[in-house]
Amino acid sequence: MEPGGNVYQEAVGNGVAPEIQGLGVVNRPMDGAEVQLDEFVGAHAEYNEEEEERKYFRRKRLGVIKNLLTASLGGMLTYGVFLGLLQMQLILHYDETYREVKYSNLELQNIDNKMLMGINVTPIAALLYTPLLIRFFGTKWMLFLAIGIYALFVSTNYWERYYTLVPSAVAIGAAIVPLWASMSNYITRMAQKYYDYVNYKEEHVQEQKRAPHGAYNSYIVVFQTVFYAFFNLSFVCAQMPMFFFLKWYLYDTTHTLQNVQRCGASSQGILPGINSTVLQRLPRSSELIMVESVLMGVAFLAMLLVLILCGSAYRPTEEIDLRSIGWGNIFQLPFKHMRDYRLRHLIPFFIYSGFEVVFLCTGFALSYGVCSIGLEHVAYIITAYGLSSAICSSLALSMLCMPRQVPLLTGTFVHFCLLIALFCWEPRPHNLGEAPMLYLVAALWGLGSALNKTSLSSLLGMLYEDKERQDFIFTIYHWWQAMAIFVVYLWSGLPMKAKLSLMLITLVAAVVSYMWMEHKIGRLVRHRLPKIPKPRHKVRGYRYLEDENSDETGSEGEEEREHSSDSSEEEAEGELPKDQQTRARYRKKCSYEQTRGEEAGDNVG
């Protein structure tokens, strides 16, 4: 090699790599495979960690919106099918000719009475088992199973017998409160998860601690508004069998109402005097099967939507912690939560919210609507109510810029004025001139109902932000609603003025009680909430490998810090030797910390 020559090139030409001076390291060129490996495992110049994190949480937020829309659509389809089938079934079974020709010896009216009793009476016991079912199955799976029970009710109508209709009606009654409690809990949890994905850079979100008080409020209002805007359309969907099938078989107003003498405030019971034959010709069995098959398909679609498209409301570790507090505690906690004065003051509103919907669909629609303009127009009354309540649910968004009392009190004021008007209104029988006024009252009732229900659900989500309490709170809410529906079932034979008086009294009591609750909150009167026991885990596995408790709430963190401060004070005072203090502090660890220590080898021997 000549002095000053290229050592590397000459070494490569001879097939030998030169040694780096004094180091003994051989430098050789990189082949194609090593270049590709370096490009794969090396740092990418175009990779932006912050941008990828932003895209990740954007996908999470879109997933939460998908869950909200899917759950809302599933609830709308489920109740639309249930109410539509129940309405069609009751009209068909009421007709005397249909009963004699189709089922001469079955006593369908008696079966219908027992079926309604099963739907309305069974929820009385729902407070005892609803929290247990939600904690055992989980929020999403409880929602799916409850919708499946509604689909089961639809399937039993293919073979109308006592042993099919009545048991399925009892199952519906048992599933009403679990369905609504899990649905309300699911919507509220989606709002809280959306907040976490929007504010993922906040310290309390990254450390999975309790959010600041009121941080979830705006998201809860928006999510509840979207849900009720969809759900109230179920009253419109329920009229589809009437519009496209049953309407063509009904007699006109002259025949149906020929013996009706009084309507409105002067009536008693449920439409006395209506003709016992309301069908001018009987529908074919094949046509009924076709309609029921369509309803069954829609109910099955609702099940699939919830099963496939709805994500879970909690992480798997949270689900385990929620049911690990002990089944006895889960059974007792709904009753203990009713010691909170905020919940007690809202009970009259819970009751009234059950009164007003059932009254509109039965008392007003029959004693005012059918009595004056005929059975063939009842679908238009319910449709006006459903469309109005769906559209006016958006008015609850005013809670974002106004005091939260405004939408709720506005809805109650609208209903108060309507109840006073109904108290004085006696429409004339079979008079189509009353139709515009009936549609207007139904639309205004939908306005008040939308504001009441959306505001009430949002208010509960604001007052009780802890994820481990929400299923108990919504169980209490919808159980009182179910009790109110049972009372409406019992008062069906009372005069209309007695029904209106009871509703007026309940409404006034609800407003007074609610204003007193807000007054107490404004004066910072402390409320009484039961303590949620800590999870008692009996298993060891992968979920305990984390150093931090992902499900720890702020109050639990404060308690643990208090324990740690107490132990440090004992150490400072020298009450225990150092090794005994260590063992004492170790005994205070949570079970998941003990398990992690054992798996890491800390407790060997």
C-alpha positions as MATLAB code, in Angstrom:
seq = 'MEPGGNVYQEAVGNGVAPEIQGLGVVNRPMDGAEVQLDEFVGAHAEYNEEEEERKYFRRKRLGVIKNLLTASLGGMLTYGVFLGLLQMQLILHYDETYREVKYSNLELQNIDNKMLMGINVTPIAALLYTPLLIRFFGTKWMLFLAIGIYALFVSTNYWERYYTLVPSAVAIGAAIVPLWASMSNYITRMAQKYYDYVNYKEEHVQEQKRAPHGAYNSYIVVFQTVFYAFFNLSFVCAQMPMFFFLKWYLYDTTHTLQNVQRCGASSQGILPGINSTVLQRLPRSSELIMVESVLMGVAFLAMLLVLILCGSAYRPTEEIDLRSIGWGNIFQLPFKHMRDYRLRHLIPFFIYSGFEVVFLCTGFALSYGVCSIGLEHVAYIITAYGLSSAICSSLALSMLCMPRQVPLLTGTFVHFCLLIALFCWEPRPHNLGEAPMLYLVAALWGLGSALNKTSLSSLLGMLYEDKERQDFIFTIYHWWQAMAIFVVYLWSGLPMKAKLSLMLITLVAAVVSYMWMEHKIGRLVRHRLPKIPKPRHKVRGYRYLEDENSDETGSEGEEEREHSSDSSEEEAEGELPKDQQTRARYRKKCSYEQTRGEEAGDNVG';
ca = [
       0.000    0.000    0.000;
       1.347    3.386   -0.947;
       1.666    6.054    1.720;
      -1.345    8.298    1.793;
      -3.506    5.781   -0.046;
      -7.139    4.937    0.838;
      -6.762    2.239    3.484;
     -10.488    1.398    3.515;
     -10.783    0.964   -0.242;
      -7.633   -1.139   -0.449;
      -8.797   -3.341    2.425;
     -12.145   -3.876    0.813;
     -10.489   -4.675   -2.510;
      -8.360   -7.332   -0.825;
     -11.364   -8.747    1.081;
      -9.919   -7.696    4.466;
     -11.286   -4.884    6.637;
      -8.707   -2.643    8.296;
      -8.322   -2.309   12.019;
      -9.098    1.008   13.616;
      -5.962    2.409   15.130;
      -5.201    0.737   18.426;
      -8.762   -0.475   19.055;
      -8.830   -3.791   17.268;
     -12.266   -2.982   15.868;
     -12.886   -4.080   12.335;
     -14.947   -1.629   10.282;
     -16.894   -3.183    7.438;
     -19.637   -1.905    5.118;
     -23.319   -2.513    6.024;
     -25.173   -4.899    3.797;
     -28.826   -4.405    2.683;
     -30.391   -6.401    5.554;
     -28.610   -4.357    8.208;
     -29.684   -1.106    6.558;
     -33.311   -2.228    6.626;
     -33.025   -3.295   10.267;
     -31.557    0.057   11.195;
     -34.413    1.828    9.456;
     -36.946   -0.370   11.276;
     -35.665   -0.148   14.852;
     -34.050    3.254   14.655;
     -35.683    6.575   15.501;
     -37.977    7.796   12.740;
     -37.407   11.402   11.850;
     -41.058   11.846   10.812;
     -42.562   10.336   14.014;
     -44.347   12.891   16.203;
     -45.347   11.421   19.550;
     -47.662   14.295   20.474;
     -49.471   14.094   17.136;
     -49.924   10.327   17.458;
     -51.291   10.773   20.976;
     -53.745   13.376   19.725;
     -54.925   11.036   16.963;
     -55.312    8.186   19.460;
     -57.584   10.159   21.790;
     -59.502   11.517   18.830;
     -60.345    7.920   17.885;
     -61.363    7.303   21.488;
     -63.718   10.288   21.418;
     -65.280    9.087   18.182;
     -65.770    5.684   19.804;
     -67.626    7.284   22.717;
     -69.896    9.186   20.313;
     -70.554    5.921   18.474;
     -71.528    4.293   21.796;
     -73.889    7.165   22.623;
     -75.662    7.086   19.268;
     -75.881    3.281   19.228;
     -77.327    3.054   22.726;
     -79.818    5.841   21.976;
     -80.895    4.179   18.741;
     -81.194    0.796   20.461;
     -83.399    2.261   23.200;
     -85.570    4.048   20.637;
     -86.117    0.886   18.574;
     -86.773   -1.281   21.629;
     -89.442    0.941   23.143;
     -90.926    1.739   19.742;
     -91.454   -1.963   19.073;
     -92.794   -2.640   22.563;
     -95.281    0.249   22.637;
     -96.395   -0.330   19.052;
     -97.020   -4.035   19.572;
     -98.802   -3.444   22.884;
    -101.081   -0.818   21.332;
    -101.944   -3.028   18.351;
    -102.515   -6.021   20.611;
    -104.892   -4.173   22.947;
    -106.957   -2.758   20.058;
    -107.301   -6.150   18.389;
    -108.168   -7.944   21.607;
    -110.739   -5.304   22.531;
    -112.822   -6.021   19.425;
    -115.568   -8.502   20.259;
    -115.731  -10.006   16.772;
    -111.969  -10.604   16.686;
    -112.087  -12.431   20.030;
    -114.976  -14.661   18.993;
    -113.660  -15.596   15.568;
    -109.956  -15.944   16.362;
    -109.917  -17.153   19.962;
    -113.474  -17.977   21.020;
    -112.625  -19.760   24.286;
    -109.437  -17.986   25.390;
    -110.917  -14.916   27.137;
    -108.356  -12.575   25.617;
    -109.557   -9.573   27.633;
    -108.858  -11.457   30.852;
    -105.417  -12.381   29.530;
    -104.746   -8.748   28.617;
    -105.711   -7.601   32.109;
    -103.316  -10.089   33.678;
    -100.641   -9.131   31.187;
    -100.954   -5.440   32.113;
    -100.898   -6.421   35.764;
     -97.655   -8.323   35.227;
     -96.032   -5.361   33.459;
     -97.074   -2.844   36.138;
     -96.905   -4.854   39.372;
     -93.621   -6.743   38.932;
     -91.382   -3.607   39.110;
     -92.368   -3.152   42.775;
     -89.612   -5.611   43.717;
     -87.073   -4.155   41.273;
     -85.236   -2.147   43.931;
     -84.158   -5.408   45.554;
     -82.474   -7.004   42.554;
     -81.593   -4.284   40.021;
     -78.227   -3.224   41.562;
     -77.260   -6.886   41.979;
     -77.983   -7.628   38.317;
     -76.131   -4.560   37.045;
     -73.061   -5.303   39.164;
     -73.123   -9.008   38.292;
     -73.558   -8.697   34.511;
     -72.058   -5.254   34.007;
     -73.789   -2.183   32.608;
     -73.541   -3.055   28.922;
     -74.528   -6.694   29.324;
     -77.459   -5.806   31.567;
     -78.623   -3.426   28.861;
     -78.282   -6.166   26.250;
     -80.158   -8.746   28.338;
     -83.012   -6.351   29.110;
     -83.461   -5.562   25.408;
     -83.436   -9.316   24.786;
     -86.361   -9.718   27.188;
     -88.318   -7.131   25.212;
     -87.544   -9.094   22.051;
     -88.816  -12.221   23.837;
     -92.111  -10.434   24.517;
     -92.470   -9.727   20.792;
     -91.788  -13.350   19.886;
     -94.536  -14.668   22.213;
     -97.189  -12.863   20.156;
     -96.783  -15.412   17.369;
     -98.717  -17.817   19.622;
    -101.160  -15.864   21.777;
    -101.906  -17.994   24.782;
    -102.047  -17.458   28.511;
     -98.821  -19.378   29.110;
     -96.943  -17.260   26.539;
     -98.294  -13.730   27.007;
     -98.512  -13.509   30.793;
     -95.033  -14.913   31.653;
     -93.432  -12.690   29.017;
     -95.291   -9.676   30.444;
     -93.991  -10.519   33.929;
     -90.471  -10.723   32.464;
     -90.983   -7.294   30.873;
     -92.027   -5.876   34.236;
     -88.946   -7.370   35.863;
     -86.684   -5.863   33.181;
     -88.085   -2.310   33.081;
     -86.081   -0.849   35.971;
     -82.812   -2.697   35.118;
     -83.100   -1.519   31.495;
     -83.598    2.119   32.404;
     -81.063    2.150   35.240;
     -78.363    0.578   33.072;
     -79.223    2.861   30.132;
     -79.027    6.045   32.232;
     -75.818    4.857   33.871;
     -74.351    4.020   30.459;
     -75.112    7.461   28.999;
     -73.653    9.223   32.041;
     -70.497    7.106   31.924;
     -70.060    7.915   28.224;
     -70.167   11.617   29.079;
     -67.508   11.152   31.756;
     -65.283    9.101   29.451;
     -65.600   11.742   26.754;
     -64.400   14.345   29.254;
     -61.389   12.168   30.071;
     -60.487   11.782   26.395;
     -60.819   15.524   25.762;
     -58.715   16.479   28.781;
     -56.222   13.637   28.576;
     -53.309   15.955   29.358;
     -54.727   16.986   32.728;
     -52.923   15.591   35.735;
     -56.014   14.129   37.434;
     -56.930   12.288   34.203;
     -53.471   10.842   33.702;
     -53.331    9.691   37.328;
     -56.955    8.414   37.133;
     -58.121   10.463   40.085;
     -61.414   12.167   40.714;
     -62.142   15.106   38.418;
     -62.779   18.580   39.861;
     -66.316   19.143   41.036;
     -68.572   20.130   38.145;
     -66.072   19.206   35.428;
     -68.445   16.661   33.874;
     -71.561   18.854   33.939;
     -71.562   20.243   30.416;
     -70.807   16.845   28.883;
     -73.575   15.154   30.889;
     -76.123   17.740   29.732;
     -75.168   17.303   26.070;
     -75.157   13.493   26.205;
     -78.503   13.267   28.034;
     -80.006   15.701   25.534;
     -78.864   13.584   22.593;
     -80.190   10.422   24.211;
     -83.663   11.806   24.924;
     -83.869   13.396   21.478;
     -83.488    9.887   20.035;
     -85.511    8.040   22.635;
     -88.601   10.270   22.402;
     -88.845    9.287   18.748;
     -89.866    5.838   20.014;
     -93.404    7.222   20.434;
     -93.372    8.029   16.714;
     -91.970    4.603   15.809;
     -94.664    2.957   17.945;
     -97.361    4.343   15.617;
     -95.946    2.722   12.488;
     -98.142   -0.436   12.842;
    -101.131    1.871   13.236;
    -100.267    4.014   10.195;
     -99.347    1.226    7.796;
    -101.502   -1.681    8.952;
    -104.238   -1.333   11.572;
    -105.658    1.992   10.397;
    -107.280    0.392    7.350;
    -109.298   -2.041    9.468;
    -110.882    0.440   11.897;
    -114.429    1.742   11.793;
    -114.991    5.470   11.417;
    -115.822    7.796   14.285;
    -119.597    7.563   13.897;
    -119.671    3.851   14.585;
    -116.960    3.731   17.258;
    -118.307    6.594   19.395;
    -122.051    6.202   18.880;
    -122.719    5.517   22.594;
    -120.149    7.912   24.097;
    -121.785   10.750   26.027;
    -119.029   12.530   27.954;
    -115.412   13.379   27.212;
    -112.551   15.145   28.920;
    -112.841   16.377   32.497;
    -116.381   15.031   32.926;
    -115.481   11.456   31.958;
    -114.857    8.581   34.327;
    -112.683    5.549   33.820;
    -111.172    4.741   30.433;
    -113.544    5.829   27.669;
    -116.908    4.425   28.838;
    -119.464    3.836   26.110;
    -117.086    3.048   23.237;
    -118.449    0.455   20.843;
    -117.335   -3.121   21.498;
    -116.589   -3.622   17.785;
    -113.933   -1.305   16.397;
    -112.769   -3.418   13.425;
    -114.842   -3.219   10.251;
    -113.060   -6.345    8.930;
    -110.641   -8.768   10.513;
    -106.983   -8.845    9.460;
    -105.679  -12.099    8.054;
    -103.393  -14.240   10.140;
    -100.689  -14.034    7.473;
    -100.792  -10.230    7.648;
    -100.497  -10.284   11.441;
     -97.551  -12.659   11.205;
     -95.880  -10.358    8.702;
     -96.285   -7.314   10.950;
     -95.036   -9.197   14.009;
     -92.067  -10.490   12.006;
     -91.093   -6.934   11.090;
     -91.340   -5.907   14.756;
     -89.318   -8.950   15.768;
     -86.654   -8.048   13.224;
     -86.427   -4.496   14.584;
     -86.127   -5.785   18.161;
     -83.390   -8.192   17.069;
     -81.617   -5.322   15.301;
     -81.675   -3.336   18.559;
     -80.055   -6.287   20.331;
     -77.326   -6.534   17.702;
     -76.631   -2.796   17.849;
     -76.021   -2.948   21.584;
     -74.069   -6.205   21.390;
     -71.743   -5.307   18.525;
     -71.412   -1.530   18.446;
     -71.728   -0.494   22.104;
     -68.468   -0.484   24.029;
     -68.192   -1.203   27.724;
     -69.035    1.476   30.261;
     -66.128    0.579   32.564;
     -62.691   -0.895   32.189;
     -62.426   -4.598   33.140;
     -60.586   -3.699   36.340;
     -63.348   -1.267   37.267;
     -66.035   -3.889   36.653;
     -64.217   -6.267   38.994;
     -63.883   -3.593   41.671;
     -67.559   -2.613   41.428;
     -68.743   -6.133   42.194;
     -65.981   -6.874   44.723;
     -67.419   -4.664   47.461;
     -69.650   -7.550   48.548;
     -73.140   -8.542   47.460;
     -74.595   -7.641   50.835;
     -73.273   -4.110   50.509;
     -74.596   -3.861   46.939;
     -78.044   -4.898   48.200;
     -78.056   -2.315   51.015;
     -76.559    0.700   49.261;
     -79.692    1.815   47.312;
     -81.573    2.089   50.602;
     -78.677    3.878   52.286;
     -78.447    6.415   49.476;
     -82.026    7.493   50.143;
     -80.808    9.046   53.396;
     -79.265   11.811   51.273;
     -81.573   14.834   51.483;
     -80.962   15.705   47.819;
     -82.373   12.385   46.679;
     -85.298   12.555   49.103;
     -86.270   16.008   47.871;
     -86.286   14.779   44.271;
     -88.599   11.811   44.920;
     -91.790   13.830   44.155;
     -90.278   14.721   40.786;
     -89.469   11.055   40.166;
     -93.102   10.190   40.839;
     -94.471   12.939   38.641;
     -92.212   11.950   35.748;
     -93.868    8.535   35.849;
     -97.358   10.042   36.052;
     -97.119   12.415   33.130;
     -95.992   10.066   30.339;
     -98.524    7.338   31.119;
    -101.287    9.905   31.564;
    -100.613   11.354   28.115;
    -100.628    7.921   26.456;
    -103.752    6.676   28.271;
    -105.801    9.339   30.033;
    -105.401   12.214   27.588;
    -105.138   10.151   24.397;
    -108.303    8.165   25.212;
    -110.555   10.408   27.312;
    -109.817   13.564   25.323;
    -108.480   12.370   21.959;
    -110.291    9.153   20.994;
    -113.466   10.329   22.711;
    -113.729   13.400   20.473;
    -112.034   12.572   17.126;
    -112.072    8.757   17.039;
    -109.739    5.817   17.432;
    -108.260    6.177   13.955;
    -106.707    9.531   14.950;
    -105.005    8.426   18.175;
    -101.772    7.725   16.290;
    -101.549   11.365   15.223;
    -101.892   12.537   18.841;
     -99.073   10.285   20.053;
     -96.946   11.263   17.041;
     -97.394   14.963   17.819;
     -96.281   14.283   21.383;
     -93.254   12.224   20.304;
     -92.026   14.694   17.686;
     -92.450   17.644   20.020;
     -90.618   15.977   22.895;
     -87.786   14.859   20.584;
     -87.288   18.328   19.142;
     -87.737   20.188   22.425;
     -85.192   18.005   24.221;
     -82.577   20.297   22.709;
     -83.931   23.132   24.869;
     -82.348   21.394   27.862;
     -79.009   22.632   26.499;
     -79.945   25.952   28.078;
     -78.509   24.453   31.279;
     -75.093   25.176   29.771;
     -75.604   28.950   29.935;
     -78.399   29.381   32.489;
     -79.006   28.167   36.047;
     -79.862   24.472   36.079;
     -83.247   25.193   37.680;
     -84.567   27.047   34.608;
     -85.322   24.135   32.197;
     -86.817   21.935   34.902;
     -89.065   24.664   36.300;
     -90.042   25.762   32.785;
     -91.238   22.241   31.994;
     -93.232   22.021   35.203;
     -94.819   25.434   34.523;
     -95.950   24.259   31.070;
     -97.497   21.122   32.567;
     -99.138   23.101   35.366;
    -100.876   25.369   32.857;
    -101.972   22.383   30.768;
    -103.367   20.534   33.786;
    -105.424   23.577   34.736;
    -106.705   23.813   31.159;
    -107.558   20.102   31.054;
    -109.401   20.483   34.346;
    -111.811   22.881   32.645;
    -112.001   21.340   29.157;
    -114.825   19.010   28.132;
    -114.604   18.368   24.368;
    -117.714   17.177   22.589;
    -117.852   13.517   21.486;
    -117.159   12.637   17.805;
    -116.302   16.221   16.905;
    -113.380   16.499   14.460;
    -113.213   20.230   15.063;
    -111.371   19.523   18.313;
    -108.400   17.991   16.464;
    -106.187   21.128   16.199;
    -106.519   21.824   19.905;
    -105.757   18.207   20.781;
    -102.587   18.226   18.678;
    -101.510   21.523   20.234;
    -101.985   20.196   23.775;
    -100.060   17.014   22.885;
     -97.189   19.068   21.440;
     -97.044   21.362   24.496;
     -97.144   18.330   26.769;
     -94.188   16.940   24.833;
     -92.339   20.223   25.423;
     -92.804   19.992   29.194;
     -92.040   16.283   29.277;
     -88.797   16.730   27.317;
     -87.568   19.479   29.632;
     -88.512   17.534   32.761;
     -86.916   14.219   31.850;
     -83.750   15.581   30.247;
     -83.153   18.071   33.062;
     -83.847   15.508   35.773;
     -81.428   12.927   34.360;
     -78.777   15.619   33.842;
     -79.287   16.880   37.379;
     -78.712   13.414   38.850;
     -75.522   13.071   36.813;
     -74.320   16.437   38.144;
     -75.123   15.737   41.790;
     -73.663   12.222   41.846;
     -70.454   12.180   39.825;
     -68.848    9.130   41.435;
     -68.839    6.234   39.005;
     -69.363    3.736   41.834;
     -72.682    5.366   42.891;
     -74.473    6.106   39.641;
     -76.154    2.741   39.162;
     -77.666    3.015   42.654;
     -78.923    6.547   42.005;
     -80.543    5.746   38.661;
     -82.044    2.577   40.104;
     -83.797    4.653   42.767;
     -84.949    7.182   40.173;
     -86.508    4.655   37.795;
     -87.923    2.548   40.601;
     -89.965    5.518   41.798;
     -91.030    6.080   38.199;
     -92.206    2.476   38.041;
     -94.143    2.964   41.288;
     -95.870    5.980   39.745;
     -96.802    3.939   36.655;
     -98.269    1.297   38.971;
    -100.391    3.980   40.661;
    -101.652    5.135   37.245;
    -102.595    1.530   36.521;
    -104.575    1.407   39.766;
    -106.434    4.695   39.273;
    -107.731    3.815   35.794;
    -111.330    3.678   37.077;
    -111.278    7.079   38.829;
    -112.999   10.200   37.467;
    -110.797   12.369   35.267;
    -110.915   15.290   37.690;
    -109.575   13.070   40.477;
    -106.657   12.009   38.247;
    -105.890   15.603   37.326;
    -106.071   16.648   40.992;
    -103.569   13.991   42.024;
    -101.197   15.082   39.272;
    -101.515   18.749   40.238;
    -100.794   17.986   43.892;
     -97.780   15.869   42.973;
     -96.464   18.559   40.633;
     -96.740   21.333   43.204;
     -95.119   19.142   45.878;
     -92.298   18.308   43.449;
     -91.569   21.979   42.716;
     -91.634   22.991   46.393;
     -89.423   20.065   47.386;
     -86.949   20.758   44.583;
     -86.662   24.457   45.433;
     -86.060   23.559   49.078;
     -83.282   21.195   47.982;
     -81.625   23.948   45.922;
     -81.950   26.277   48.910;
     -80.137   23.773   51.106;
     -77.408   23.283   48.525;
     -77.014   27.062   48.248;
     -76.554   27.253   52.027;
     -73.904   24.510   51.808;
     -75.873   22.096   53.983;
     -73.850   18.899   54.109;
     -75.429   15.877   52.516;
     -75.149   12.351   53.840;
     -73.681    9.800   51.479;
     -72.990    6.202   52.490;
     -69.400    5.065   52.327;
     -68.623    2.733   49.441;
     -66.583   -0.191   50.820;
     -63.230   -0.868   49.263;
     -62.997   -3.836   46.901;
     -62.141   -7.149   48.552;
     -60.245   -9.106   45.923;
     -59.739  -12.830   46.376;
     -57.807  -13.544   43.182;
     -54.309  -12.920   41.951;
     -53.488  -12.222   38.370;
     -52.344   -9.850   35.716;
     -54.604   -6.987   36.792;
     -52.604   -6.398   39.982;
     -49.272   -5.823   38.276;
     -49.700   -2.037   38.309;
     -48.111    0.041   41.033;
     -51.071    2.375   41.308;
     -54.718    1.580   41.936;
     -56.393    2.611   38.691;
     -59.828    2.676   40.308;
     -58.940    4.800   43.302;
     -61.229    7.755   43.910;
     -60.190   10.969   45.558;
     -61.731   10.065   48.892;
     -59.993    6.697   48.960;
     -56.695    8.360   48.148;
     -57.177   10.761   51.030;
     -57.912    7.882   53.398;
     -54.775    6.049   52.319;
     -52.726    9.203   52.776;
     -54.196    9.556   56.266;
     -53.175    5.985   57.060;
     -49.678    6.614   55.775;
     -49.390    9.843   57.794;
     -50.566    8.034   60.936;
     -47.924    5.340   60.457;
     -45.231    7.973   59.940;
     -46.242    9.675   63.213;
     -45.950    6.352   65.027;
     -42.495    5.876   63.591;
     -41.475    9.360   64.704;
     -42.678    8.714   68.250;
     -40.724    5.436   68.386;
     -43.658    3.383   69.625;
     -42.677    0.354   67.525;
     -39.348   -1.035   66.360;
     -38.518   -0.408   62.739;
     -39.145   -3.968   61.558;
     -42.527   -4.102   63.369;
     -43.516   -0.758   61.829;
     -42.690   -2.165   58.412;
     -44.878   -5.215   59.038;
     -47.710   -3.036   60.343;
     -47.595   -0.799   57.318;
     -47.472   -3.833   55.073;
     -50.646   -5.210   56.646;
     -52.398   -1.975   55.700;
     -51.660   -2.455   52.018;
     -54.485   -3.232   49.648;
     -54.867   -6.770   48.432;
     -53.629   -5.914   44.964;
     -50.392   -4.514   46.428;
     -49.878   -7.674   48.463;
     -50.436   -9.799   45.402;
     -48.027   -7.749   43.350;
     -45.431   -8.107   46.080;
     -45.857  -11.851   46.138;
     -45.543  -12.116   42.375;
     -42.443   -9.906   42.373;
     -40.833  -12.090   45.017;
     -41.144   -9.622   47.885;
     -42.934  -12.123   50.127;
     -40.933  -15.233   49.335;
     -40.477  -17.335   52.470;
];
